[in-house]
């Protein structure tokens, strides 16, 4: 579960970065349109930067949604130690592997 949450957090950060790249590309196209409307290379470069940014948004959004779907498939109730409040492994234990306190039968 922690891995999925970490992956989702990274994906969110990557989405924000890709959005910035896309906006920089859009601004570049606008600047070249105003400053030198007859120079096509500015349009091409700005457009390429924008496309790379939008592809980054789509790719990371897809990864985020995959992780979210995996997270939804996990069991709802995860056993937690009543003493140290850490997640317990799925095996049946008599005591917490982290703090050593005996666990109550469930």
N, C-alpha and C positions, 0 to 999 in steps of 0.2 A: 504494500500500500504506500509506504514511504517513497519507494522508487517511482511509482506512478505520479505521486504528487510533485516530486522533484522534477520529473520529466515535463509535467504540465506547466510548472513554474518557468522552466527554461523555454518552453514553447511560447508562453505568453511574452517573455522578454524578447524572443526572436521575432515575434509578430510585431511588437512595437518598433524594433530596429528596422524591419522590412518596410513598415509604414513610413518611417522617416526617409529611407532610401527612395521609396516611391514618390514621396512629396518633393524631395530634392530634384528628382527627374522631371516632375511636372513643372517645378519652378524654373529649371533650366530651359525647358521648352518655351516657357513664357518670357524669360529674359532674352533668349535669342530671337523670339518673335518681335520683341520691342526694339532691341538694340540693332540687330542686323537681320531684317526679314528676308534678305536674298541669299543668306548663307545656309544652305541645307544641312551642312555637317552638324550644326548646333541642334537642329531639330532631331537628327538621327541619334546623336549622342544622348541628348536629354530623354528622348523616347526610349532608348535602350536602358538607361538607368531606371526609368519609371517601370518598364516591363520587368526588369530584374527584381525590383522591389515588390511588385504585385505578385510575381511568381513566388517570392519568399513568403508573402502573406498567405497565399493559398496553401503552400506546402506545409507551413507550420500550423496553420489552422486545421489541416487534415490530420497531422500528427497529434495535435491537442485533442481533437475529437476521438481519435482511436484510443488514446490514453483514458479519456473520460468514459468511453464505453467499457474498457477493461475494468475501470474502477467500479462502475455500476454492477458488473458481473461478480465482484467479490462478495463474500458472505457479509451480511449486515452486522452480525454480532461477532466481534473479535474478542477473545478472552483477554482480560487485563488483570494484572496482579493487584489485589486490593491494597497492598502495602506500598509498592514503588510505582504503581500505575503504568508499568511498561507492558507492551503487547507480548503475550505468551505464545510460544510455538503451538502448533495445532495438535501435538501429541498430548496424551494424558500424563500430567505431572502431579506429584505429591507436594512438591515445593517449587517456589519460584527459582528459575535458573539465574536470575539477576541479583536478588536480595537474599534468597535462601529461606524466606518465611514460608511456613506450611500454607498450602492452598485449601480452601474449603471445598468440600465435594459439591459439584453442581448438579 
